[in-house]
Amino acid sequence: MGLKDAQEFLRRKGIDGWLVYDFKGSNPVLQRVLGGERFLTRRVYYWVPAEGAPTLVASAIDRGQFKDQSGMRAYTHRASMVDALSDVLRGARTVAMEYAPGGTLPYVSRVDGGTLDLIRGLGKTVVPSADVYQYAYARLTDAELATHRQAARILDAAKDWTFAHVFSEALAGRRITEWEAQQLLAKRMRDEGLAYDHEPIVAANQNAGDPHYAPTQRESAVIRKDDWLLIDLWGKLAQPGSVYADITWTGYAGRSVPARHRQVFDAVRDGRDAGVQHLEAAAKAGRATTSTASRRTTRAS
């Protein structure tokens, strides 16, 4: 995957090119496309036409950061930057950029309004680049998918083990806190070869309703019989090129789950299943599933 895939997608969609803009690290897409670590102090534009070789428009001050790139156009001041852009984009009508209409997709909405004004002022129609980027750089290879599935299997087993241990302690009347359960779970994940950027979440009762809750050694609830428990865990294999798996489960530390708990659980589960069925049906029919409506996703199992 890479630029050839991006150009293939651009041609298929009738888009004249993809303009990747960055100012001092404002757009991580540039690093993904160009590769390598660069110390940049001025504005950078990387033009990927649907046909032909890409061109880099960057400040002469940052020239040394692009020794591995061919086709560079250096500018020295704003007027020369605009002239270089005008020349590079000559003949293009539609330009894909990291822009999401209405800010609906903030992960790829990286271009500021002034820069959009600049490109539109050159007579260009700016369209979102999200699908270009996804097609060229965000599809999983078979090897990457295999690491994801292996990580998911490890997480699933670790989750089952943690629930069983915590519920056994709680039902026996032995003291165990959220933090103690979290530390046991984290150790098991590490022992099974997983890496993660933040320790998993173990949250009881009302703490499970706080999306940003994390137990600490000093502030951690005791898990008792008849408590509601949420475990949220994620991780990837501790090797290059691995892909994260991420699951959230809930359980009840008692002999019989209360009707209200079951009702809430069933509602979330059924909503998840309906969403998955919708996506599967749309994929088989070749229908788009994107929407400009505001939405929030809740994960549960």
C-alpha positions in Angstrom: 0.0 0.0 0.0 1.1 3.6 -0.6 1.2 6.3 -3.2 0.4 4.0 -6.1 -2.8 2.9 -4.3 -3.6 6.5 -3.6 -3.2 7.5 -7.3 -5.3 4.5 -8.3 -8.1 5.6 -5.9 -7.9 9.2 -7.2 -8.2 8.2 -10.8 -11.1 5.9 -10.0 -13.0 8.7 -8.1 -12.2 11.4 -10.7 -10.2 13.5 -8.2 -7.2 15.4 -9.8 -4.9 14.9 -6.8 -4.2 14.8 -3.1 -2.5 17.8 -1.3 -1.1 16.8 2.0 -0.5 20.0 4.1 1.4 20.2 7.4 2.7 23.0 9.7 5.1 21.9 12.4 3.6 18.5 12.8 -0.1 19.5 12.6 -0.9 16.7 10.2 0.4 13.2 11.0 -0.7 12.0 7.5 2.4 13.7 6.0 4.8 11.5 8.1 2.9 8.4 7.1 3.0 9.3 3.4 6.7 10.5 3.4 8.1 8.3 6.1 10.9 9.2 8.5 11.2 11.7 11.3 11.7 15.4 10.2 12.1 18.6 12.1 10.0 21.1 10.1 9.5 24.7 11.0 7.6 26.0 8.0 4.5 25.0 5.9 4.8 21.9 3.7 2.6 20.8 0.9 3.0 17.4 -0.8 1.1 17.2 -4.1 0.2 13.7 -5.3 -1.5 14.0 -8.7 -3.7 11.2 -10.0 -1.2 10.8 -12.8 2.5 11.5 -12.6 5.2 12.1 -10.0 4.5 13.8 -6.7 5.9 17.3 -5.9 6.9 18.7 -2.6 6.5 22.4 -1.9 8.5 23.4 1.2 10.5 26.2 2.7 14.1 26.6 1.6 14.9 26.6 5.4 13.6 23.1 5.7 15.3 21.9 2.5 17.8 19.7 4.4 14.9 17.7 5.9 13.9 16.3 2.5 17.2 15.0 1.1 15.4 11.7 0.3 12.7 13.4 -1.7 12.8 14.3 -5.4 10.7 16.9 -7.2 10.9 19.6 -4.5 9.9 23.2 -5.0 11.5 25.5 -2.4 9.9 28.8 -1.5 11.5 31.7 0.4 8.5 33.9 1.4 4.7 33.8 1.2 4.4 35.2 -2.3 6.8 32.6 -3.7 4.9 29.9 -1.8 1.7 30.9 -3.4 3.4 31.0 -6.8 4.8 27.5 -6.3 1.4 26.2 -5.3 -0.3 27.8 -8.2 2.2 26.2 -10.6 2.1 22.8 -9.0 -1.7 22.7 -8.9 -2.1 24.1 -12.5 -4.7 22.1 -14.4 -6.2 20.5 -11.2 -9.8 21.2 -10.5 -10.6 18.9 -7.5 -8.0 18.6 -4.7 -8.3 16.1 -1.8 -7.1 17.4 1.6 -7.3 16.4 5.2 -10.6 18.2 5.6 -14.0 16.9 6.9 -17.1 19.0 6.0 -18.7 20.2 9.2 -15.8 18.7 11.2 -17.7 15.3 11.2 -14.4 13.3 11.2 -11.9 15.0 13.5 -9.2 12.4 13.1 -8.7 13.5 9.5 -9.8 17.1 9.8 -6.3 18.6 9.9 -6.3 21.6 7.6 -7.1 25.0 9.0 -9.7 27.3 7.6 -7.1 29.8 6.3 -5.3 27.2 4.3 -8.6 26.0 2.8 -9.3 29.6 1.8 -5.9 29.7 0.1 -6.4 26.6 -2.0 -10.0 27.6 -2.9 -8.7 31.0 -3.8 -6.5 29.4 -6.4 -9.8 28.2 -8.0 -9.7 24.6 -6.6 -12.6 22.6 -5.2 -11.4 20.9 -2.0 -12.8 17.5 -1.2 -12.2 15.2 1.8 -9.1 12.9 1.6 -10.3 10.4 4.2 -11.2 7.7 1.7 -8.0 8.2 -0.2 -5.9 7.9 2.9 -7.9 4.8 4.1 -7.5 3.0 0.8 -3.8 3.8 0.5 -2.6 3.5 4.1 -5.2 2.1 6.5 -6.1 -1.3 5.0 -4.8 -4.3 6.9 -2.5 -6.8 5.3 -3.1 -10.5 5.9 -0.1 -10.5 8.3 -1.4 -7.4 10.2 -4.8 -9.0 10.5 -3.3 -12.1 11.9 -1.6 -10.2 14.7 -4.9 -8.5 15.5 -6.7 -11.8 15.8 -3.9 -13.3 17.9 -4.0 -10.3 20.2 -7.8 -10.6 20.4 -7.6 -14.3 21.5 -5.1 -13.4 24.2 -7.3 -10.5 25.5 -10.4 -12.8 25.5 -8.6 -15.4 27.6 -7.2 -12.8 30.0 -10.6 -11.2 30.4 -12.2 -14.6 31.2 -9.5 -15.4 33.7 -9.9 -12.0 35.4 -13.6 -12.3 35.8 -13.3 -15.8 37.2 -10.7 -14.8 39.7 -12.5 -11.6 40.8 -15.9 -13.2 41.2 -14.4 -16.1 43.1 -12.8 -13.7 45.6 -15.9 -11.6 45.9 -18.3 -14.5 46.4 -16.0 -16.0 49.0 -16.0 -12.7 50.9 -12.3 -12.1 50.3 -11.1 -8.5 49.7 -10.1 -7.5 46.2 -10.0 -4.0 44.8 -10.4 -2.7 41.2 -6.7 -1.7 41.2 -5.6 -5.2 42.4 -7.6 -6.8 39.7 -6.3 -4.4 37.1 -2.7 -5.2 38.1 -3.3 -8.9 37.9 -4.9 -8.5 34.5 -2.1 -6.3 33.2 0.6 -8.7 34.4 -1.2 -11.6 32.6 -1.4 -9.6 29.4 2.4 -8.8 29.6 3.2 -12.5 30.4 1.2 -13.5 27.2 3.3 -11.2 25.1 1.1 -8.1 24.7 2.1 -4.5 24.8 -0.2 -1.5 25.5 -0.2 2.2 25.9 -2.3 2.3 29.0 -3.2 -0.2 31.6 -6.6 -1.9 31.3 -9.7 -0.6 33.1 -11.4 -2.5 35.9 -14.4 -0.5 37.2 -17.2 -1.5 39.6 -20.7 -0.2 39.8 -21.0 3.6 39.3 -17.3 3.8 38.3 -18.2 1.8 35.2 -20.3 4.7 34.0 -17.3 7.0 33.8 -15.7 6.6 30.3 -12.3 8.0 31.6 -12.2 6.2 35.0 -9.0 4.3 35.9 -8.4 2.8 39.4 -5.3 3.8 41.3 -3.7 2.2 44.3 -4.9 5.1 46.5 -8.4 5.4 45.0 -10.0 2.1 44.1 -13.3 0.5 45.1 -13.5 -2.9 46.7 -15.4 -5.4 44.5 -18.0 -7.2 46.5 -20.7 -9.8 46.0 -23.6 -8.6 43.8 -21.5 -5.8 42.2 -21.6 -4.8 38.5 -18.1 -5.0 37.0 -16.7 -3.6 33.7 -13.4 -4.7 32.2 -12.0 -2.7 29.3 -8.7 -4.0 27.8 -6.6 -3.5 24.7 -3.2 -4.5 23.5 -1.1 -5.7 20.6 1.7 -8.2 20.1 5.0 -6.8 21.3 6.5 -7.0 17.8 6.8 -4.5 14.9 3.8 -4.2 12.6 1.3 -5.5 15.1 -2.3 -4.2 15.3 -4.2 -3.5 18.4 -7.3 -5.5 19.6 -9.7 -3.8 22.0 -12.7 -5.3 23.9 -15.0 -4.2 26.6 -17.0 -6.7 28.8 -19.3 -6.4 31.7 -20.2 -9.0 34.4 -22.2 -9.5 37.6 -20.6 -10.8 40.8 -23.6 -12.8 42.0 -25.7 -15.9 41.5 -28.6 -14.3 39.7 -28.3 -11.1 37.5 -31.0 -8.5 38.3 -33.6 -7.9 35.7 -32.6 -4.3 35.2 -29.0 -5.2 34.6 -29.9 -7.8 32.1 -32.3 -5.4 30.3 -29.5 -2.8 29.9 -27.0 -5.4 28.8 -29.4 -6.9 26.2 -30.2 -3.4 24.8 -26.5 -2.6 24.2 -25.8 -6.1 22.8 -28.8 -5.9 20.4 -27.7 -2.4 19.3 -24.2 -3.7 18.6 -25.5 -6.7 16.7 -27.9 -4.5 14.6 -24.9 -2.2 13.7 -22.8 -5.1 12.6 -25.6 -6.6 10.6 -26.1 -3.2 8.9 -22.4 -3.0 8.0 -22.3 -6.5 6.7 -25.3 -6.1 4.5 -24.1 -2.8 3.2 -20.7 -4.3 2.4 -22.2 -7.2 0.5 -24.4 -4.8 -1.5 -21.6 -2.3 -2.1 -23.5 0.5 -0.3 -21.7 3.3 1.5 -22.3 3.5 5.2 -20.9 6.9 6.0 -23.1 9.6 7.4 -22.6 13.3 8.2 -24.8 13.0 11.2 -23.2 13.3 14.6 -22.8 9.9 16.3 -21.2 8.2 19.3 -20.2 4.6 19.5 -20.6 2.5 22.5 -18.8 -0.8 22.7 -19.9 -3.7 24.9 -20.1 -7.5 24.9 
